[in-house]
Each structure stands twice: as C-alpha cells, then as structure tokens.
Amino acid sequence: MSSALGELEICVLLAALRLDDEAYGVSIRDEIRDRTGRHLSRGAIYSAITRLESRGFLDSSLGEPTPVRGGRAKRFFSVTPDGLSAVRTSTNAVDRMREGLDTLLSGR
C-alpha cells in the first residue's frame, strides 16, 4: 500500500497530532483554518478522515455523550504509527524538493 498523501491528508494528520486528545472533526477543521487560512467544509474534512482511517493512518474512538451535543458523543481521532510514518515520508519528500529553492520561493 502506498503511503503517499495529498495536501489535505497531510494537514488533517498534522492537525490531529497538534490537537492530541482534542482532535475531532470540527477542531481539526478549525486548526487547519487557523494555521493555513483554508476554509474547508465539514464534508471535505470527514472525507479525508475516512480515507485516512481506511488506510490505517487514523484511529477513532467515541468520547462521553454531552448535553451540549444533545446526548451525542464526539468522535475523537488519533494518528497511528503508520500515519505518523506516512506524514513523515510525505513532508520529507516536500522538504527535499524545496531544497535550494528558498530564495526563489521567498520572492526575493
């Protein structure tokens, strides 16, 4: 199985790593928006999450039901060891491609 990730998948995994125990769909979407300026729909986030779970890169568990959510539980996500490896591989590949291009990419 290929561990190549798309940009959104990398962002979802990095957001889940940053959020740790507080990584759920809306918090992941908000983290991506706050850090990148990208406004994504919940559908886009959950599609990426579903792909990452099916590939074994994310695990999920249900939290406790809360009255604020009408008695429903939040679904929390955590990055698996395979997910961590995939995000490392993908970000390292981008870093290698950027090597030597800092001046050009900075616009100076």
C-alpha positions as CSV (number, residue, x, y, z in Angstrom):
1,M,0.0,0.0,0.0
2,S,1.3,3.4,-0.9
3,S,1.8,5.9,1.9
4,A,1.7,8.9,-0.5
5,L,-0.5,11.6,1.0
6,G,-2.3,14.6,-0.5
7,E,-2.0,18.1,0.9
8,L,-5.3,17.9,2.8
9,E,-4.5,14.5,4.2
10,I,-1.2,15.8,5.5
11,C,-3.0,18.8,7.0
12,V,-5.5,16.6,8.7
13,L,-2.8,14.3,10.2
14,L,-0.7,17.3,11.4
15,A,-3.8,18.9,12.9
16,A,-4.7,15.7,14.7
17,L,-1.1,15.5,16.0
18,R,-1.2,19.1,17.3
19,L,-4.7,18.7,18.9
20,D,-3.8,15.4,20.6
21,D,-6.7,14.3,22.8
22,E,-8.9,17.1,21.4
23,A,-8.8,16.0,17.8
24,Y,-12.3,15.7,16.4
25,G,-13.8,16.8,13.1
26,V,-14.6,20.4,13.9
27,S,-11.4,21.0,15.9
28,I,-9.3,19.6,13.0
29,R,-11.1,21.8,10.5
30,D,-10.6,24.9,12.8
31,E,-6.9,24.1,13.3
32,I,-6.4,23.8,9.5
33,R,-8.3,27.1,9.0
34,D,-6.3,28.9,11.8
35,R,-2.9,27.8,10.5
36,T,-3.4,27.9,6.7
37,G,-6.3,30.2,6.1
38,R,-8.2,27.5,4.2
39,H,-11.9,27.3,4.9
40,L,-12.9,23.7,4.4
41,S,-16.4,22.2,4.7
42,R,-17.1,19.5,7.2
43,G,-17.7,17.2,4.3
44,A,-14.2,17.7,3.0
45,I,-12.6,17.1,6.4
46,Y,-14.7,13.9,7.0
47,S,-13.9,12.6,3.5
48,A,-10.2,13.0,4.2
49,I,-10.6,11.4,7.7
50,T,-12.5,8.5,6.2
51,R,-9.7,7.9,3.6
52,L,-7.0,8.1,6.4
53,E,-8.9,5.7,8.6
54,S,-9.4,3.2,5.8
55,R,-5.6,3.3,5.1
56,G,-4.9,2.7,8.8
57,F,-3.4,6.2,9.3
58,L,-6.0,7.4,11.8
59,D,-7.9,5.6,14.6
60,S,-11.1,6.9,16.2
61,S,-12.9,6.5,19.5
62,L,-16.1,7.9,21.0
63,G,-15.9,10.3,23.8
64,E,-18.6,10.7,26.5
65,P,-22.1,11.9,25.5
66,T,-22.6,15.5,26.4
67,P,-25.8,17.5,27.0
68,V,-24.4,20.3,24.8
69,R,-24.5,17.9,21.8
70,G,-28.0,16.6,22.6
71,G,-26.6,13.5,24.3
72,R,-24.3,12.6,21.4
73,A,-20.7,11.7,21.8
74,K,-17.8,13.3,19.9
75,R,-15.7,11.0,17.7
76,F,-12.0,11.6,18.5
77,F,-9.1,10.8,16.2
78,S,-5.6,9.8,16.8
79,V,-2.7,9.3,14.4
80,T,-1.5,5.7,14.2
81,P,2.2,4.7,13.9
82,D,1.6,4.1,10.2
83,G,0.0,7.5,9.9
84,L,3.0,9.2,11.6
85,S,5.3,7.3,9.2
86,A,3.3,8.4,6.2
87,V,3.2,12.1,7.2
88,R,7.0,12.0,7.8
89,T,7.6,10.4,4.4
90,S,5.4,13.0,2.7
91,T,6.7,16.0,4.5
92,N,10.3,14.8,4.0
93,A,9.7,14.5,0.3
94,V,8.4,18.0,0.0
95,D,11.4,19.3,2.1
96,R,13.8,17.5,-0.3
97,M,12.0,19.1,-3.3
98,R,12.2,22.6,-1.7
99,E,16.0,22.2,-1.0
100,G,17.9,25.1,-2.6
101,L,14.8,27.0,-3.7
102,D,14.4,29.2,-0.6
103,T,15.4,32.4,-2.3
104,L,13.2,31.7,-5.3
105,L,10.2,30.7,-3.2
106,S,10.5,33.6,-0.8
107,G,10.0,36.0,-3.7
108,R,13.2,38.0,-3.2
